[in-house]
């Protein structure tokens, strides 16, 4: 059964596996990942997770099942710089987990 959790350093290896399924570039809209984020090293990942936790203009949740990261959903608040251009909700489901209704479930 999937669940929504706050981003956590504990799932670094699982998140990297999820990230690798997309291939090169930034495709994971629901994770709040920026081109300037360095997520490969434990220290960089920790910095990114801390940034997400401290954002006041958006909230990110990860969709997980057990210790497997399946995707993410970003809720962009009114003042978020991307809201006018990209909308208030962004999500990304890892390719191997698509077609299971996870994004619809997370939106609910």
Buried (B, 14 or more C-beta within 10 A) or exposed (E): EBEEEEBBEEBBEBBEBBBEBEEEEEEBBBBBBEEEBEBEEEEEBEBBBEBBEEBEEBBBBBBBEEEBBBBBBBBBEEEBEBBEEEEBBBBBBBEEBBEBEBBEBBEE
